[in-house]
Amino acid sequence: MKVKAPFIFLVIIIYILALPFSSQANNIWQAELFGGSAFNLMLPLNIEQAGEEDINIQRARFDTNPLDSTPYYSIRLARWQDEKSWEFELLHHTLYLSEKQLEQYDSIDRFTITHGYNLTTINRGWKIDEAIVRVGAGVLIAYPHFTIRGDRYPSDEGMLDTGFHLVGPTAQVSLGNQVDLTENFYLALEGKVTATHGEITFSDGDYRDLKAEVPNIAIHGLIGLGFNF
């Protein structure tokens, strides 16, 4: 299932974030699981393939398709003390080069990063009135699926031949809030902006060497369930 109007979802999230939700407790651990979607800004996509002319798309359009076979989600573990937190977060973002651009650039048969354009960050959070503000920085771990000019690039390369590639830095800023459901469970809502630069390379195989520069700036809307412990 493809979400064609992510802005509607983001507007709903922003509206809910403005509601006067209850305050969060202090000196606790929290675990959170989110679903949601993202709107990806159009940025340049550059693909270098050995022996071939470079492919340069000045305004690459990527869809998120959050409910496809590799869904969009985020998980976070946080330690709060005195209305400040340290957190680890994994945002499993997904990128599909649009069907229109696949038709336009017939040298690209498939270009997806769907087992994860994974943004792993260490965050610092602050509770300000009824809002929670976060900033974070970390690294991008990507699992690409590329077929370029008939060369299908393998999923058994990368770190420890797992298919995952450590490919660049990422950063985020977010605004969120919480509403208590029970003593320990709460509803979490969040809007965030992420900025990432990824450079994915393939070499030393039975195919032409490849380098793909895949930057991403995205606006995310998330809703999830949290647990205090």
N, C-alpha and C positions, 0 to 999 in steps of 0.2 A: 504494500500500500504506500503510495507517495503522497506527501503533504505538499500541496501546491501553494498554500497561502500561509507561510510561517508568520507573517506580520500580524495576522489575526490572533494567533496564539500569544505572540509577544505582547500585544496590547492588553489581552486579558491578564497576563502575568503582571504587567506593570500596574494595572488597576488594582489587582488583589494586594500587591505589595504596599499600596497606599492605605490599606485598611488598618485599623488600630489593633494589631494582634498583641497577645500577651507577652510579657517579658520572659526571657530565658533565665534559668537558674545558673548559679556560679559554681565554680570548683567541681566540674563534672567532665566525664568523657561522653562523647556523642558519636554515634555511627549513623550515616545517612545514605539512602539509595534514591536516586532521581531518575525520572524519564524526562523527555522534552524534545526540543527541536532547535534548529539554528538557521539563521540566514547568513550566507557566506557572501562577503563583498567580492566583486570581480577584480582580480589581480592578475598580473602576468604569470603565465605558465611557460617554462622553457624546457625543452627536451633535446638533449644532445645524444645522437646515436652514431657510433663509429661507422665511418664510411658513407654517411648520409647527410643531407642538408638538415640543419637544425630546424626544429618546429618551435615557433614563437607565437604564442597566443597572448595578445596584449590584455584582453579582458576575458579571462577564463571564467566560465560559469559552472560552479559546482553545486549540486543538490545534496541534501543530507539524507532524505528518505528514511526517517527515523524508525519506521516500523517494518523495514525490510528484514531479510533473514539475519543480518547482523545489526541489531537495533542500537540506537543511540541511548547512552545512559551515563550516569556519573555516580561514583561512590566516594565517600569522604569519611575520614576518621579525625576527630577533633578533641583537643584537651582545652577546656575553658577554665580560666582562673582570673578573678577580679575583672570580669567583663572584657577579657582579651583571650585570644585563642592562638594555638599553633595547630596546624592541620596538614594532613596528607590527602591529596585528592587525585583521583584518576578519572578523567573525562574521556569517554569512549566516543569520540567524534567520528563521523563517516563522510567521505567525499566521493561523489559520483560525477565525473565530467558529463555535462548535459548531453542529451540525445541530439540536440540541434548542432552542437559543436562536433560531436562524433561524425555526424553527416557532413559537416563542412570540411573537416580535416580527415580525409579518407585514409591517411597514413596511420591514424590512431584507431586501432580496432577495439581496444578496451583500455580504460584508464580509471581505476577505482582504488580507493584506499579504505577498505570496508571491514577488514578484521581489526581496523582501528587506525585512525589518525589520533593516537592516544596521547593526550596532554596530561603529563604527570607533574604535579606542582606541590611545593611546600608553600602554604598560605599563612598569612597573619590576619587575624580577624579582630574587629572591634565592635562592641555593642554601643550604638549611639542612639539614645532615646529608644524608639521601638524598632529601629533598623539594625541590620548587621552588615557592616562594610568589610570587604576582604580584598587583599591584594596577594598575588602569588607569582612565583617564577619556578621554572623547572625545565624539563626536556620533553621533546617529542619522540615517541616510539611509534613507528609506522609499519603497517603490514600491507604492502601494495600488491595490486593485481594489474599488471601491465601487459598488453599485447600491442607492439609497435611494428608496423610494416611486416606483419606475419611472425615476428619473433615473440613467443610467449615466455615472459620472464618468470623464473621458477619461484616457488613459495618455500623452498628449503635452503635459502641463503640467509644472510643477516647474522644476528647474534646467536652463536652456538647452533647455526643452521636451523633456526626455529621459524624463519620467515619474518621475524621482527627486526627492524633496522633502527638504530639510534641515530637520528638524522638532524637534530638542531634544537635551538632554544624556543621556549614558549613563555608567555606571561599572561596574566589575567587580572581583571578588576571586576568586582561584583557587588550587588546590593541584594540583600535577602531579608526574610522575616520568618517567624515561626508562630504557629498557633497550637496550643496544647489540646491533645485529644484525650489522653489519660495522664496519670501521674508520670509515666515514663515515655509514652509515645507522643509525637507531635507531627503536624503537617509542616513541611518546609517548602518555601517558595523563593525563587531566585532569578534575577536577571544578571547576565554577565557579558563582558566583552573579552575575547581572547585574541592574541596576536602571536603568530607562530611563523618560523621560517624552517622549511624542511628541504633537505637536499639528499635525494635517494639515488644510490649508485648500484649498478650491477656490472660485474667484470669476471673474467677468468672462467667463463662457461661456454657452452655450445651455442652461443648467440653473440650478437654484436654488443660491445660494451655500451652502457647507457647511463646517463646522468639526467635526472629530472629535478628541477627546482620548483617546489610546490609551496609557496607562501600562502598563509591563510589568515584573514581577519574575519571574525564571526561574531554575531550578536546572538546570544543564547537565552532561551526561556526554559526554566526547569521547575518541576513540581515533584515532591518526593515525600518519603516517610523517614522520620528520624527516631532514634531511641537514646534515652539518657541512661547511663550506667556508671 
